[in-house]
């Protein structure tokens, strides 16, 4: 089963992209991964479709 994860910039806290994985990806020095619920992904898509380019992880939680 695949789950959604937000790739989040450690510096800004902004979401870089969404990835689908069966387990959490490994964090890196510049990117951390956070589980993305269906509601979070829907909120992200709503904000992105409204023209927001920089979406903070706090805005989808």
DOTOR-134249 format. One line per 5 residues: their letters; for each residue x, y, z of C-alpha. Coordinates in steps of 0.02 Angstrom, whole numbers, plus 50000, padded with zeros to 5 digits. Example, Ala and Ser with C-alpha at 12.3 -4.5 7.8 and 13.67 -1.06 7.14 Angstrom:
2
AS = 50615/49775/50390 | 50684/49947/50357
***
This chain:
61
XXXXX = 50000/50000/50000 | 50064/50173/49954 | 50055/50324/50068 | 50080/50508/50027 | 50224/50605/50104
XXXXX = 50265/50790/50091 | 50446/50831/50053 | 50476/50986/50158 | 50622/51108/50153 | 50708/51111/50323
XXXXX = 50752/51296/50299 | 50582/51366/50255 | 50458/51232/50306 | 50381/51245/50132 | 50322/51090/50040
XXXXX = 50431/51049/49890 | 50329/50905/49821 | 50224/50754/49866 | 50290/50577/49846 | 50201/50409/49858
XXXXX = 50294/50274/49953 | 50257/50114/50047 | 50368/50176/50189 | 50434/50347/50239 | 50581/50407/50135
XXXXX = 50743/50446/50227 | 50765/50627/50279 | 50915/50722/50212 | 51009/50873/50282 | 50899/50990/50178
XXXXX = 50734/50895/50160 | 50624/50808/50287 | 50475/50699/50246 | 50308/50711/50333 | 50158/50594/50317
XXXXX = 50023/50677/50211 | 49846/50631/50257 | 49711/50634/50123 | 49644/50794/50202 | 49819/50870/50199
XXXXX = 49844/50826/50015 | 49672/50897/49974 | 49714/51058/50067 | 49881/51069/49976 | 49795/51046/49808
XXXXX = 49666/51179/49850 | 49801/51305/49896 | 49908/51261/49744 | 49759/51274/49626 | 49719/51445/49700
XXXXX = 49890/51505/49642 | 49998/51485/49797 | 50173/51431/49753 | 50250/51425/49927 | 50142/51319/50040
XXXXX = 50199/51290/50219 | 50176/51122/50302 | 50084/51218/50441 | 49950/51270/50315 | 49899/51092/50271
X = 49902/51014/50445
***
